[in-house]
Amino acid sequence: MIEIGADGRTWLLSGPTSSYALRLTDRDELLHLHWGPRIALADAEALAAAPTPPERPFESRLDGREEYPVEGGPRFVRPALSVRGGGVRGTEWRFLRWAEGADGDLQLHFTDAVHGLQVTLSYRMRGDVVERYATLRNEPTGATELEVLRADAATWTLPLRERWRLSQLHGRWAAESRLVRSALTYGEKVIGSRRGHTGHQHLPWVALDADGATEERGEVYSCALAWSGSWRICVHQLPDGAVQITGGSGHDDSGQTLLPPGTSLTTPVFAGLWSDGGFGAASRAWHAYQRAHVIPDADEVRPVLYNSWEATGFDISEEQQRALAERAAELGVELFVVDDAWFGARVSDRAGLGDWTPNPDRFPGGLGPLADHVHALGMRFGIWVEPEMVNADSDLYRAHPDWVQHHPGRTRTEFRNQLVLNLARDDVRNHLWEQLDALLTSAPVDYVKWDFNRCFSDAGWPGEPYPQRLWDAHVHGFYGLLDRLRAAHPQVAFESCSGGGGRVDLGVLARTDQVWTSDNTDPLDRLAIQHGFSQIHPARVMAAWVTDSPNTQLNGRVSSLGFRFVSAMAGVLGVGGDLTRWSTAELAEARGWVELYKEIRPVVQRGDLYRLRDPDGGLCAVQYVLGDDVVVLTWLPAQAYGQETPPVRLRGLDPAASYTCRETGAVHRGAVLLHHGLRTGLRGDLAAAVFRFRRNREVTGAYSGLAQS
C-alpha cells in the first residue's frame, strides 16, 4: 500500500507490520524518514515537518539522511551513484514526477540535465520486505555516452541507536554460511566478492540490531542482495552515529558499463526487512518472502535425490549407473542424478569441459537408455553440467580459444584446470544455448545440477572497448541463458551449485529450484553451515546429502547413519554415498529414514522454522511448524561428564492446545512444551532424533499463564 502526503512530496509504504517513509524537500533532496513499525501517514508527515539537525563545521547536512546519495554536491558519504560523461563527473538531479508501477511499486523519477540522464528509484512492498532498485537511462537526446562507474541498488538508513551489532555470514569452500556477530564500530565495514560469483566467503546479507536482540525478541534490520556476480555491501557508521547500508553489483568503482544515448541499466534488487521478533522472526519473514515471491514453484516439495559422484568419481559407465539407480530406487529415492564425467573426454578434471555430448565409450546409446531405465524404476533423471567453464583439453577450446576470459599477452591462469568462458559474448551464449537445448531435447532429463567451480581471475575481453562490463554482463548472460532454458524445458528443475555454496543469493534463487549448500557433507559440520544458511534462506532450497562414514572428503569422521540422516533431513534430503558398499542392514535402515523424511517433508520444506538451540557444541535443535503439524530435529554432538541433556523448549505452539507425539504416543500440553520443554533422551556422542507432533483439535482448557509440568 502506498500513501501520499497532502503536498505530494511524502510517501509511505506499509506492509502487515512495518512501514517505510521518505520525503522530497523543496530543494529536490530525497530524505529518509522512517523504516520500522507500522505508522500512519500523519506520523510520516510529522517526521517530515520535524526540525532538521543543526549544521556542523566540516560536516554535511545530507550525510546519513539521504535515500540515495549521489556523487557530487554537499556530500561526503560513499555515493550510491557515480557517473561520468562529456568530461563531467557526478550527478545533480531534479525531481520530475512520481508514478505507481504495474506491480504497485512506487517510482520516483529524477533527471540530470547536463548528462541527459534519467534516474528512477523504485520501491515495492512484498509483505514486510521492501524491494528497492534503480534504473538509469541515457536519454535518446543525450549528447554523449555515459560511463557508469558505480550504480548501487539502494542505500538503507537506520534509526539513531546507541550500540549497533552486525551479523554476517562468512566462510570459505566447505565452510560456508557461518554466522558471526560483532559490535559495529565507526567507519565502513565492507563485505562482498570480487570473484565473479556470489562467493563462498560471504553471503550478500547483513543484519543489524541495537538493543541486544535474541532469537525471539528485539528489533532486527536486515538486507539481502539479489545478485549472483561480484558484489559489495558497505555498512557505514558516520561520526554522528548514523548508520547506512549501501549495496549493489560490482565490488569497486572501476566502472560497470557504458550507456550510449537511448540505452538503460537496471540494478539488481536490494531487499530490506524490519522485524521486532528477533532473529527468528526475521528469518521466518525472509523464508516466507522467498517462498511467495522468489523461488519458482515453491509450494511443490522437492524430491529425495541420489547423486552418484561420491560413489564413482570420474570412473563411470552406464552399467555402473544402472546398478546404483536400482539400489537408490530400493531406498525410495525419487530423483537419480549422474554427476561429472558422462560427457566428452572427461576421464579426469583435466579434459572434456565444454563438450556437452555423452561419451560414446561410456554411454554408447547416449543418455536416453539410462534415463529410460531410471524412469522405469519410478525415479526422475538428472545430470551435472558446468556450462560456464572449459578445459584447455577440449574440442570447444581448441576451436575457440578466444572465447575465454583472458588478457592479451598474459598467461591464461587455470584453477582446477579450468578457464572461464565469457558469457558476455553473444556467440558464446548462442553456442551454449544450442548445446544445452540439444542435450535436454535428446534425452528425457528432469533435473540439471548447474555448477560453477572457477572464480574470475583473468577477466579480460580483448577487442571490447569497455571490458569492465564483462563482470556484470557475464551474470546477465548466465541469467538469460538459464531463463531461456527454463522457458523451453519447463519440466526440468535446476539446482545452483558453485563448488558447494559459492552461488547462493536471491538472484539465482529466482531461477533455480534449490541450491547445493556446501561440498562439506560431514553431518556435524553441516549443523553450523545450515544454521547460518537458515538466517536468510528457507529449508525448501537447502540441499543436504547423506554420504559415507568415515567421511572420505574432509575429516575422516565416523558417524552413525541415523545422525547423518537427521542432519540432512533439515533441508532437501539427498543421498550421495556408495550404495554398493552399504550393508543390507544399512540399506534397510536408510529405507526407513527416507520414508520418514517423505512424511515430514511438507512441514520441513514449507513450514515456519524455529532455531531452538544453536550448534555451539551442545544439544542442537530446530523445529518446523505447518498448520497442526510440528517436527523437531535434535542432535547431540557429545555428552559431557555424563550429564543429562537439557530439555528443548519449543516455539510457535498454541499454549492452550495439546499435542500428541507420534514417537512416544504421549500427549503434551502446548504451554508445557513452550515453557518447560521436551526431553529428548539423547545420550553419548553424535546422537540424533526426530519428534513429530500433531495438534489435537479439541480444546483442552484455556491457557492462563505458566502451566505446571
N, C-alpha and C positions, 0 to 999 in steps of 0.2 A: 504494500500500500504506500502510495506517495501522497503527501500533503504539502501544499504550497502556502507560504505566508501571504499576508494581505498585499504586500508590495511586490510579490512575485520574485523575491530575492532570497527567501529562506526555504529550504527543502527539508522534509522529514520523511525518512523511510522507516517503516516499522514491520517487524515480524511478530511471532506469537508472544515473545517475552522481551524483545530488545528493540532499540531504535537507533537510528543513525541520522545526524542532522548536520547541515552545512549552510553557510551564509556567504552571499556575494556582497561586498561592500560597494559604496559609490565609486570607489577607485578601481573597480573590477578585480579586487583581490578576493580570491576564493578561500574562505576561512573555515576551519573545522569548529563545530560547536559541541557535538555530543556523540559518544558511542558507549552504550551501556544499557541499563534497564529501560524498559519502555516508558516513553514520556509522551505528553500531548503537544500539539502544535504550539499552544500558548507557552509551554515551557521552553520550546526551541526559540520562540521569538523573544522570550525574556532573556535567554542566554545571548541572543544576538544584540540585545539592547544594553547589555552589561558594559560597564566602562572597560576600555582597553588597558592593558598593562602599561605602566609608565615607561617612557623612553629611558634607555640606559646608554651611557657612553660606550662606544665600541661594540654595541650590540644592535641587532636588527629587530624592529618591532614585528616582523613577519616570521622570523625563525621559530619553529616549534608550533606554529599556529596554522600554517597553510595546508590545504588539502593536497596540493600537487606542486611543490616548489620547482620552478624552472630556473635555468641558469641565467644569471644576469639580474640587474636591479639591486634593491637593498636587501640582499640575502647572503648568508654565509654558510648555510647548511648544505649538505650533499644534495645536488639537484636531481630530481627525477627525470628531467628532460634536458638534453644538451644537443643543440642543432647548429650546424654551420652551413652557410651558403653565401655566395657572392662576396666573400671576404668578410662577412659579418657573422659573429658567433653570439649565441644566446637567444632569448625569447622575450618579447614584450607583447603581451596579448591584450585584447579587449573582448569583452563578452558580446556574443552575437544573440544567442537565444537558448532556451531550454526546450526539450521535447520529451515525450513519452514514447519509447520504442515499442515495437511489435510484441516483445516479451514482457512488457510492463516495466522496462528499465528506464531510469532517469538518465537523460543525455544532456550534458552541458557543453555548448559549442562556443569555442573561442577562436580568434583569428589573430595572426601576426602579419601586419600589412607589409612590412619590409621583406619578409621571407615569402609572402604569399602562402603561408602555412595555416591550415585549419587543424585545431586540436579539439577532439571530442572526448570528454571524460564520461564514462558510463558506470552506472550503479544499478545493481539488481539484488533484491532480497530473495533468497531461497530458504524458506523457514527463517531461522535466525542467522543464517550465513549471508554475509554481504559479498557479492561478487563485484570486483572492480577491474576495469581495464581502460586503456586509452587507445584512440585511433588518431594517427597523423595523416594528413592529406596535403600534398603539394598541389595547390590549385592549378587547373589547366592553364590559367593565365600567368602562372609563376614564371619569373624571368630566368631562373636557373635551377639546376638540380640541387637538392639539399642533402647534406651528409648528416645522417642521424648517428651521433656519437654515443648517445645513451637514451633509451626510452623505457623507463620503468613502468610497470603496470599500475602501481598505486603507492601512495605514502599513507601510512596509518598513524594517527595521533592518539596517544593515550592520555587519560586524565592525570593531573598532578597528584602524585603519591609520594610517600616518604622513602620507601625502600622497595625497589623492584627486584624480582628474581626472574632469571631467564632459564627456560627449559629448552633443550635442543636434543636432536638425535644425531649421534656421531658414530664413527666406526671405520671399518676397512673391509677388505674382502674376508668373508667367512666370520665377520664380527660386526655386522651391520646393525643399525637401528638401536644402538644402546643409549639409554636415556641418561642425561646428566643435567643437574640443576645447579646454578651458581648465581651469586649476587651480581646484579648489573652495576657496573661502575661507570663513571663519566667517560665520555669519548665514544668511539664507534666500535661495535663488535660486528665483524663481518664473517659470514659463513657462505659457502657456495661450492661451485665446481667449475674448474677451468679445463675439464677433461672431455667436453663434447657430449656428455650424457649426464644424467642426474647425479650419478656417482655413489660409490659405497661410503664415502667419507661423511656425508651429511644428507639427511632428507630435507627437502625445501619446506620446512615447517619450524615455527618458533611459537612458544607460549610464554606469557609474562603474567606474574601475579605479584601483588604488592603487600598483602597482609597475611602471609603465611598460609596460602591455600593448601588444602589437603585433597585427598582423593574424592571426597564427597562434600566439601564445604569450601566456600570462598570464591571470589571473583577471579576469573581467568580470561585473558585476552590471547587469542591465538590466530595465526595467519598461515596459509599454505599456498604455494605457487603451483600453477598448472602448467609445468614446462618440463620437457624431457631432455634438454640440452644443457649447455653451460648456463649457470645462473648465479645470482648474488642476492642475498638478503642482508641488509645492514640495520642493526638496532643501535640507535644513537641517543645517548642521554646528554642533553645540552647543559651548559653551565648553570642555567636556572632550574635544572631538574626535569624539564620537559623531556618526554621520550617520544621518538618517532621511529617507525619501521618502514623502510623503503625496499622494494624488491622487484626483480624482473629478470628477463633473459640476458645472457652475457655476463661475464664475470668482471669486466673492466670497462673503461671508457675509450677503448681504442677504435671504436667505430663498429656499427652494426650493418648499415646498408646505405645505399643512395636512393633518393626519391626524385626521379625525373618529374617534370610537370605532369599532372593528371594521374599520378600514382599515389598509393596509400599504404600504410603499415598499421596493423593492429597488434597490440601487445598480447601476451598470454593473460589469463585471468589470475589475479591475486585475490584470494578469498580470505575473509576475516570473520571471526566468531567471538562474541562475548557470551560468557556463561557465569552464573553465580552459584553453580552447584559443584564447584571444584573441578579437578582434572577429569574425574569420571564422567560428569555430566557434559563437559566439553567434548570428550571423546565420543560419547553416545550421540551428541548432536552432529559431529563430523561424520560418524558412520551413517546416520540416517540421511544426511545430505547426500552422501555419495551413493547410497542405495537408491535414492529417489531421483537424483539429477545428474549423476556422473557415470556410473557403471552400466554397461549395456545389459539388458535383461536381468537386472539384479534380483528379481523375485524368483528366478529359476535357481534351484540348488545346483551346485557344481558336483560332477560325478567323482567317485573314487577312482583314482588312476593308478596305473603301474607304469614306471619308466625303466627301460632296460639298461641304462647307462652303467650303473654300478655292477651289474651282472656281467657285462660284456666288454666295456670299453670300446676300443676300435676293432676288436676281433669279432665281427658279427657275420651272420649268414641267415638266409631265410629259414632254413630248418631250425636253427637255434632259436630264432624269434618265435616261430610257431610253438616250440616246446615251452618257452616262457609264457606265451599267451595262454596256453592250456592250463598251466599252473595258476596264472593270475585269475583266469575265469573261475577256477575251482574255489578261489578265495572270496569270490563275489565282486571282484574288480569290474568296473563299468567302462573304463577307457584304457586302452593299451597304447603306449607311446614308444615308438622306435626313436632312440636318441641319435647321436652323432654316428657317422661312418656308413651310412646307407647309400651315399652318392659318390660320383666321380671316382678319383683315385685316392679316396680317403682311407688309407691304411694306417695313418698316424696323423698328428696335428700339424704336419709339415706340408701337406698336399691336399688338393681337392676342393678347398673352399672356393666358391664361386661357380662350380659346375653342378647345377642342381638337377641332375638326371640320375636315376638309380644306377648303381654299379652293376654292370651286366654279369660279372662273375658271382656276385653275392645275391643278386635278385634277377635271375635270367628273364623272368617274365614281367619285370618292373615291380612296382609296389602293389599292383592290383590283386594278385593272388594272395599275398599276405593280408591285405585289407579285407578281402572276402572271407578268409579264414577267421580273422578276428571278429568280423561281423557275425559269422555263423556261430561263434562261441557266445554271442549275446553281448559283445562289447563294441564300443566305438573305437576308431582307429586314428592315431595321431603320429606326427613326425616332428623332428627337430630341424630347424634351419637357422642360419646366421647370414642373412642376405647382405648386410652392410659390410661384410668382410671378404677378403680374398687372400689366398696363399699365392706366393710368387710361383710356386709349382702348381699351376692350374692352367687349363685351356683359356679361361677368361683373361687372366693376367697376361699370358703370352700374346693374346690377340689385342689387348687394350691396356698396355702399361700406363698410359696417360690418364686412365680413369680413377686412379687412386689419389688421395691427398698427398702432395709432395711439393718440395721446393726445388727449382731448377739448380743443378749443380751440387745438391746436397744428398747425403746418404739417405736412402729410404729406410727409416728405422722400422724394425719389426719387433712387436711384442707378441708373445705366444705364436711366433712365426706367421703373423698376420699383418696385412696392410688394410687401410680403411678406404672403401670405395666412396667417392664424392657424390652423395645423393643430391647435392645441389644442382648437378648437371642433368639436363633433360634426357640426354642419351643414356645415362646410367639408370635413371629411374625407368625409362621405357624398356630397357633390356630386362631389368629385374621384374617388371610387371609381366612381360612376356614369359619369362622363365617360371615365375611362381604361379601365374594363371594357368599355364600349361600343366604344371605339376598338380595343382588342385583339380584340374579337369581330367587328368589321365587316370586317376585312382580315386576311390571313394574315401577321401580324407575328411575327418570330422574335427581335427584339432591340430593346431600348429603351435609349437613352442619356439618363439622367436627370440634368439639370443643375440648378445652384443658384448663381445669379450675383449675388445681392444679400444682403449681410450684414444682420443686425438692427441697427437704429439707433433706431427709434421703437417699442420693444417694449412698447406699451401694449395693454390689453384693457379697454375701457370697460365698466362694469357687472359685471365679475368682482370678487368680494370679496377675492380674493388674486391679483392679476395677476402677481405674481412667478413663479407656477408656469408661466406661458407658456413660459419658457426651456427647461425640461425637458420640459414636456408637448408642445411642438411636435415635439421629436425623437421622443418616443414615438409621436406621431401619424404622423410620417413612417415610422417602423419598422413600425407596424401596417398602414399603407396598403400599403407595399411587400410585407410578408408576405402580406397578403390577395391582392394581385395575383399573386404568385408561386404561391400555392396554387391560384388559379382558372385560371392560364395557365402550367402547368408547362413548356410548350415554349418560353417566352420567356426569354431571357437578359437581364440588366440590367447596365448599366455606371454606376458612380457618377462624376459629373463635378461640379465646382464652380468654374467659371472656370479649369479645369485641376485642380490638385491640392489644392483647398480643402476636400474632404471625403474624406479617406483615413484610415482608422482600423480597428481590429479590429471595431468595432460595425457599420459599413457593409459591411465585407468578409464578414460573416456572412450578408449578404442580397444581395450582388451578385457577379457573375462576374468582373469586372475593374474597374479604375479608370483614369480619364484622368489621367495623371501630371502633366502640365503643358500649358498652352496654348503654351508655347515649344517649337516643333518644330525649332529650329536644331540640327543634329546635333552640333555641338561643345559648345554649352551643355548639351545633353541628357546628355553624359557625366558631368558633375558632378551633375546632378539625379538621374540614375539610380544613380550611386554612393551618394548619400545615401539614396535610397529603398530600396536593397538592404540597408541596415543592419538593417532590420526586416522589410520585405515582400518576397515572392518574385517572380521574373520572371513567374510564372504569371498574375499580376494586373496587370502593369505595361504598359499600352497605350502604344505608341510609333508615330509616323507618319513616313512619308517624304513630304515636301512639296516645293514647287518651289524652284529656285535661279535667281536670287538669292532669299534668304529675304525674303518680302514682308511678314511680320508684324512683325518686330522690328528686324533689323540689316542687311539687305541683303547678308549674307554669301553668297559664291559657294562652292559645294562640289560635288564630283563625286557622281554618282548612287550610285556604289559606297560612298562614305563615308556618305551619308545612309542607305543600306540597312543597312549593317553596324551603324550606331548604333542604328537602330530594331529590328534583329534581336535585341538584347539582352533584349527582353521579348516582348510580344504584338504582332506586326507588323501595321501598318496603312499604308494609302496615303491621302494627303489632297491631292495636287496636282491641278492642272487637266490631266487626261489628254488633253483635246482639243488641248492645246498641246505635248504631248510628241512628239518626232520618232519616226520609225519605228525608228531605232537605239536611242533611249531606251526605247521600249516593248519592244523585243526584249531589251535588257539587263535591264529590270525583270522580265520573264518569268523570266529565268534566276535572278535573286535570289529571287523568290518561290518558285520550285521548290526552290532550295537551302534556304530557310528551312523549307519544309514537311518537308524531310528531317531537319533538325537540331532541329525544333520540340519533339519529345518530350524531348530532352535539355535544351534551354534551359528549357522550362516546368516540367519535373518533376525535373530533376537537382539535384545539390548545387552551389551556386555558390561559386566562389573568386575573390576580387578579387586579381588578380595584381600589377597596377600601378595606382596611383591616378591620376585625371585632374588632375595638377598642372601640366600644360603640356608634359610629355614623353610618351614612349611610354606608352600606357594599354592594359590588357588585363584581360579577365575570362574565366573558364573554368567549364564546366559538366560534371559527371560523372554518368552514369546507367548503372549496370552496366558493360559493357565499352566503352561509347561515351564519347568525350571531345570537346568542342567548345571551341575557343579563339577569341575575337573580339579583334582588336587594332586600335588606332588610333594614328596618329602625327599630332598636330596640326601640328607644324612641325619641320623638321630644322635643327638649329643648326650652323653652321660646317662643314657637310658631313660631320659625324661619323656613323659607322655607328651605327645604333640598337642598344641593348644587347639581349642575349638575354633572353627571358622565362622565368623558372623556373616550371614547372608545379607543381601541388599535387594531392593526392588520388589519386596513381597507385600502382600496385604496383611497387616498385623492382626486383623480380626478374622482372617481365614485360617483354615487348617490345610496342611499339605501332606500327602502320602508319599513316602519314599519307596520307590519300586524295588530298590536293592534289599531293603530290610522289611518292608511291609509296615513299618512304624508310621504313625500319624503324628505330625509335629504342628504345633501352633506357630503361625507366622510370627507373632511377637517374640516367641522364644528363639526362633531361628535368627531373628533380627538382633536381639539384644544379648542372647547367651550363646548362640552359635550351634554349629553342627560338629560333633566329634567324628573324625574321620577314621580313627583306629589305625592309622598308618604307623608302621614300625620299620626300623632298620634303615638301610641306605637305598636310594633310588627306588622308592616305593611310590605307587600312584593308584588312584581310584576314581571312579566315575559315580556320581549320585544323580538320580533322576527323581524329580518331584512333580506331582500333579496337584494342582489346587482343587480342593473339594468345594463344589459349588454351594453346598448347604451352608447357611450361616451358623457358626458355632458359638456365637456370642459377641457382644460389642467389645471393641478394644477400648480400654480406659487407662492406658499407661503401661508401664513395665509389667510384663507377665512374670509369674513365678515359674521357674524351671522345675 
